[in-house]
């Protein structure tokens, strides 16, 4: 079974990469998320974490998995727009 500490450790690196991806995407310089320079790295971390989460939580995996990157970004943008009154 995968230890939560392993997932947490990988999550640190995922978050750093995701923050970079978010900055690249919000810059408006890329027409597709996959064109962003940090996309492949961030996706690899997400995929690896979901494999570890699936091993750790088994049938409850869906509850804990990391959402697709575009879904996650869109959700964040909607929340920020709501709280910023846009």
ZIWO-V169037 format. One line per field, one symbol per residue. ss: DSSP state (H for helix, E for strand, - for the rest). phi: phi as a letter, one per 30 degrees, with the letter a starting at -180 (. if undefined). burial: I if it has 9 or more other C-alpha atoms within 8 Angstrom, else O. Layout:
ss->???
phi->???
burial->???
This chain:
ss->---HHHHHHHHHHHHHHHHHHHHHHH------HHH---HHHHHHHHHHHHHHHHHHHHHHHHHH----HHHHHHHHHHHHHHH---
phi->.ddedddddddedddddddddedddddidbdbedddecddddddddddddddddddchddeedcdddeeddddddddddddddcic
burial->OIOOOOIOOIIOIIOOIIOIIIOIIOOOOIOOIOOIOIIOOIIOIIOOIIOIIIIIIOOOIOOOIOOOOOOIIOOOOOOOIOOOOO
